Amino acid sequence: MSFVLSKENAVLIEQSEIDTLEDRLKAVKEIKGNPMGVEIRKFRNAFVFSVKNIPGPSFNTVKGISNNDVEDIDSILDFYLERDIPARFELTPANSTTDLLRTLSKKGYFHSGFHTALYRNLNVDLILNKELNSSIRIEEIKKDEFDTFGEIYTKGFNMPSFLKEHVTENNKVLDDKDNWTFYVASVEGEPAGVGVLFVKNGIGTLAASATVPELRNKGVQSALINKRIETAIKLNCNLIVGQAAYGSVSQKNMERAGMKIAYTNAIWEEI
């Protein structure tokens, strides 16, 4: 059955993004002593995520917020204020209303950026682009190989090297979960990129990916996207979704793989 974009289906795509982050952070929280300081709070529609010891917006954000949550905005802001973490809201066109936007503005927040959500229908007859770099080899990461994941991920995002251990452990805890699959791509035998697939309710999510700077522009990310789509089809998914910075190389690679833009998130942050 063809997936045609509608308000209801846009909400479904957003929920898949929420499910991915929630599943990941619940696993990280289960690490003995919760060293990352993970907290997740659910209001009406809004999911409020906080990871005290992982700076940056990726894990410290509000998703799924709608007009139903307007009365809870003060409580959400207090949640972040108590943890000394800046609040960040991700708003989709399907859930944004004048009342919600006006309330955030009155609270001292402004529209600071965009983030794209993409999707593609999947079926067993789907033909993917096979004209990719033949020197690229993709393999599933084994339990004892997550150091490679941590190294590639931190280099790919230009993160400080001391975070490698944390990245490694925060992903290694997902290895035993059936709905997570991790891949490493090599170019002529040299580890070059990583990609992650999360599957739930018949939807495959391109959960994370990175390529080391020196091996970019060789088709690594396109190959990883294709591999994850192939896996999603084998796992009986009928939809693949992903997120990317607006107009980024990642967005372009997803579009080259046949994915369409579902909507653009509006990012709201404190003035």
C-alpha positions in Angstrom: 0.0 0.0 0.0 1.4 3.4 -1.0 2.2 5.9 1.7 0.8 9.2 0.7 1.8 12.2 2.9 -1.1 13.6 5.0 -1.3 15.2 8.4 -1.9 11.9 10.0 1.1 10.3 8.2 3.3 13.3 9.1 2.4 12.6 12.8 3.4 8.9 12.2 6.8 10.0 10.8 7.4 12.3 13.8 6.4 9.5 16.2 9.0 7.2 14.6 11.7 9.8 15.3 10.4 10.0 18.9 10.4 6.2 19.3 14.0 6.1 18.0 15.3 8.6 20.5 13.3 7.2 23.4 14.5 3.7 22.8 18.1 4.8 22.6 18.0 6.9 25.7 16.2 4.3 27.8 19.0 1.9 27.0 21.6 4.5 27.9 19.7 5.2 31.2 19.9 1.6 32.1 23.7 1.7 32.3 24.6 1.2 35.9 24.3 4.4 37.8 22.9 6.3 34.8 26.2 8.1 34.3 24.9 10.2 31.4 22.1 11.6 33.5 19.3 10.6 31.2 15.8 11.8 32.0 12.6 11.4 29.9 9.4 13.1 30.7 6.0 12.7 28.9 3.5 15.5 29.1 0.3 15.3 27.0 1.8 15.0 23.5 5.2 16.3 24.2 8.2 14.1 24.9 10.9 15.9 26.9 14.4 14.5 26.7 17.4 15.4 28.8 20.9 14.0 29.0 22.9 16.1 31.5 26.3 14.7 30.5 26.0 14.8 26.8 26.0 18.5 25.8 24.4 19.8 22.6 20.8 19.7 21.2 20.6 16.2 19.8 19.5 14.5 23.1 18.3 17.6 25.0 15.1 18.5 23.1 11.3 18.5 23.1 9.6 16.5 20.4 5.9 15.9 19.6 4.7 19.1 21.1 1.3 20.4 19.9 -1.4 22.8 20.8 -2.5 20.4 23.5 0.7 21.1 25.4 0.4 24.9 25.6 -0.6 24.7 29.3 2.5 22.6 30.0 5.1 24.9 28.5 5.9 26.5 31.9 6.4 23.0 33.4 8.6 22.0 30.5 10.8 25.1 30.9 11.1 24.4 34.6 12.2 20.9 33.8 15.2 22.2 31.8 15.9 25.1 34.2 16.2 22.8 37.1 18.9 20.9 35.2 20.7 24.0 33.9 20.1 22.8 30.3 18.7 25.2 27.5 15.3 24.2 26.3 14.9 23.4 22.6 11.6 22.7 20.8 11.2 20.9 17.5 7.9 21.8 15.9 6.4 20.1 12.9 3.9 21.7 10.5 1.3 19.1 11.4 1.3 20.1 15.1 2.1 23.8 15.0 -0.7 26.3 15.7 -0.8 30.1 16.1 -1.5 29.6 19.8 1.6 27.4 20.3 3.9 29.6 18.4 2.6 32.8 20.1 3.1 31.2 23.5 6.7 30.2 22.8 7.4 33.7 21.5 5.9 35.2 24.7 8.2 32.9 26.8 11.2 34.4 25.1 11.8 31.7 22.3 12.4 32.3 18.6 12.5 30.3 15.4 16.2 29.6 15.1 16.6 26.9 12.4 15.2 24.0 10.3 15.5 20.3 10.2 14.2 18.0 7.4 12.3 14.8 7.8 12.3 12.4 4.8 10.5 9.2 3.9 10.2 6.5 1.2 7.7 3.7 0.6 9.3 0.2 0.7 8.4 -3.0 -0.9 10.2 -6.2 -1.9 10.4 -5.1 -5.6 12.1 -1.8 -4.8 15.2 -1.3 -7.1 18.0 0.7 -5.4 20.8 2.5 -7.1 23.6 -0.1 -7.6 26.0 2.3 -9.4 28.0 2.9 -6.2 31.7 2.8 -5.4 32.7 -0.8 -5.8 35.6 -0.4 -3.4 33.1 0.2 -0.5 32.4 -2.8 1.7 29.7 -2.7 4.4 29.5 -5.1 7.3 27.4 -5.3 10.5 29.4 -4.2 13.5 30.1 -7.0 16.1 30.0 -6.5 19.8 33.8 -6.2 20.2 34.0 -3.7 17.3 32.2 -0.7 18.8 35.5 1.1 19.4 35.6 1.6 15.6 32.1 3.0 15.7 33.0 5.5 18.5 36.2 6.6 16.6 34.4 7.1 13.3 31.4 8.9 14.8 33.5 11.4 16.8 35.8 12.1 13.9 32.8 12.4 11.5 31.2 15.0 13.7 34.5 16.7 14.7 33.8 15.9 18.4 36.6 16.0 21.0 38.5 12.7 21.1 37.8 12.2 24.9 34.1 11.7 24.0 35.0 8.5 22.0 34.6 6.2 25.0 31.2 7.7 25.9 30.0 7.4 22.3 31.2 3.8 22.1 29.4 2.7 25.3 26.2 4.6 24.6 25.8 2.7 21.4 27.2 -0.6 22.5 24.3 -0.9 24.9 22.0 -1.2 21.9 23.8 -4.1 20.3 21.7 -6.7 22.1 18.4 -5.1 21.1 16.7 -6.7 18.1 15.4 -3.5 16.6 18.9 -1.9 16.3 21.5 -2.7 13.6 24.9 -1.0 13.3 27.0 -1.0 10.1 30.6 0.0 9.3 31.6 0.9 5.8 35.2 0.5 4.6 36.9 2.0 1.5 39.7 -0.3 0.2 39.9 -1.9 3.7 40.0 1.4 5.6 37.1 2.1 8.0 35.3 5.1 6.6 31.8 5.5 7.9 29.1 4.1 10.1 25.3 3.9 9.8 22.5 2.8 12.2 19.1 1.4 11.6 16.2 1.3 14.1 13.0 -0.6 13.3 9.7 -0.4 15.0 6.0 -0.9 13.9 7.0 -1.6 10.3 9.1 1.6 10.0 12.8 1.7 9.5 14.6 4.8 10.7 18.0 5.9 9.5 19.1 6.6 13.1 22.6 7.9 12.7 25.5 8.1 10.3 28.9 9.6 10.0 31.9 9.5 7.6 35.5 10.4 8.5 36.5 13.7 6.8 39.4 12.2 4.7 37.2 9.6 3.1 34.2 11.8 2.2 32.9 12.3 -1.4 33.4 8.6 -2.2 29.8 7.5 -1.9 30.1 6.0 1.7 26.9 7.5 3.0 24.9 6.6 -0.1 26.1 3.0 0.3 25.1 3.0 3.9 21.7 4.3 3.2 21.1 1.6 0.5 22.3 -1.1 2.9 19.9 0.0 5.6 17.0 0.2 3.2 17.7 -3.3 2.0 17.8 -4.5 5.7 14.5 -2.6 6.4 12.8 -4.4 3.5 14.1 -7.8 4.8 12.6 -6.9 8.2 9.2 -6.3 6.5 9.2 -2.6 6.9 6.9 -0.7 4.6 8.5 2.7 5.2 11.9 4.2 5.7 12.4 7.6 7.3 15.3 9.8 8.2 16.2 13.3 9.4 18.9 15.7 8.2 19.9 19.3 8.5 18.1 21.3 5.9 19.8 21.3 2.5 22.7 19.2 3.9 24.7 16.6 2.1 22.8 14.0 4.2 19.5 15.3 2.9 20.8 15.2 -0.7 22.0 11.6 -0.2 18.6 10.5 1.1 16.9 12.2 -1.8 19.2 10.4 -4.2 18.0 7.1 -2.6 14.5 8.1 -3.6 13.4 9.5 -0.3 11.0 12.5 -0.3 10.7 15.4 2.0 7.8 14.9 4.4 8.1 18.2 6.2 10.7 20.6 7.8 10.9 20.9 11.5 11.1 24.4 13.0 13.7 24.7 15.7 12.8 27.1 18.5 15.4 28.2 21.1 15.7 30.8 23.8 16.5 34.3 22.6 
